[in-house]
Amino acid sequence: MYKETSSEATAAIEQALKEDWTLREKLTVLKTSMERLNSIVISPRTEVILNVLRNARQDEKITSLN
């Protein structure tokens, strides 16, 4: 999937996939999962962002007083 194996290992994997349908099914599931993970977009809740900004402002005030 990530092209990290040697040419010998890749050949062995490809041969195993030709011979074993359960491996092919598992590979299909892994590829689908990888595609789904790559498409997930996660962003923090508004409350978290506001807390970070509030803390940054407080730190800025403390720093400017020193």
N, C-alpha and C positions, 0 to 999 in steps of 0.2 A: 504494500500500500504506500509506503514512504520511500521505496527504492533504496533501502538501507542494506540490503543483503548482497553478498558476493554473487558473481555470475553463476557459480556452482550451486549455491543455496537457492538462487532464484529458479534455476532449472529444476531442482528437486521439488521446490514448492509448486511450480507449474505442472510437473508430472503428477504430483500428489493430487492437485486440483482436478486434473483430467480423470483420475481414477476413482476419486471419492466424492460423491455428490454431497455428503454432509459437510465436507470441508468447503465446497463451493457455496453452500447455503450459509455457512458461518461467515465466510468472506463477504457475501452479499449483505448480511446483517451488519457487519463491521463497517463496510463502505457506506451504507445508508446512515448509520449512526454518526460516522465522521462528517458526512455532508450536513446532517442536521445540526451537529455541534458547531460547525463552521458558520451556519446561518443564524444562530441565536444571537440576539442583541439584548444585552442586559444594561440597564441604567439604574443608578441609585434612586431611592425614593427621595422625594422633595424634602422631606424632613431631615434626611441625612445630609443633603447638600446645605440646607439652612444651618444645621449644627456646625458643619465645617466652616462655613462663612462666619458664623457668630464667634467661634473659637479663634479664627484668624484675626478678627477685629479686636478681640480681647487681648490677644498676644501682641498685636500692633500697639495698642494703648499702653501695655506694660513696658514694651521696648522703648516707646517714645518718652516715658516717664523716667527711665534710667538714663 
